[in-house]
Amino acid sequence: MTRNPALYQSIEMRSLKARANPIRPKQTRHNSAMVRDCVFAAVVGVTIGSGLLVWRNWEAVKPVLHSSGATVIDGDTIEVAGERIRISNIDTPEISSPNCPAEQVKGFAAKRRLAEIARGYPIDIDREGKDRFGRTLARVRIAGNDVGLQLIQEGHALPWAPGAAAKQSRIRAWCGS
């Protein structure tokens, strides 16, 4: 059997051409689809992470019911006989949608302190109107003490003032920036 040198030369040339000019693999996904998938994965990750944070802190987030009939919702909101009452003269750090982690920590502390103050004492409510969320705005007194003033004096709340500038000032006080 004789070898055909032309055949071997042809195979060798094809091999060299393939090495010199490799065929690029066909791109199967467009960049926009990859970006979309990355954004989706990030959103899912943040959502799951937020859910785990709330689940882990459920004891601090859930409303606290007291023998006085008041349920403490957060540092400046209670519920009495199904009526949500926002303490009118104060603002406390946010728990559910904080602007920084420090604000949430301070919000939990304000909620705990309000729960301690409300524990087992009769509550006097001086209603003043409604807020934009439909909650009753009121001055709240427990055992004769103005709760808002007490929370301000203890550093758990700041005096409430209207306007975006006042709100930003309170956020800076809680977040330190």
Buried (B, 14 or more C-beta within 10 A) or exposed (E): EEEEEEEEEEEEEEEEEEEEEEEEEEEEEEEEEEEEEEEEEEEEEEEEEEEEEEEEEEEBBEBBEBEBEBBBBBBBBBBBEEEBBBBBBBBBBBBEEBBBEBBBBBBBBBBBBBBEBBBEBEBBBEEEEEEEEEBBBBBBBBEEEBBBBBBBEEEBBBEBEEEEEBBEEBBEEBBEE
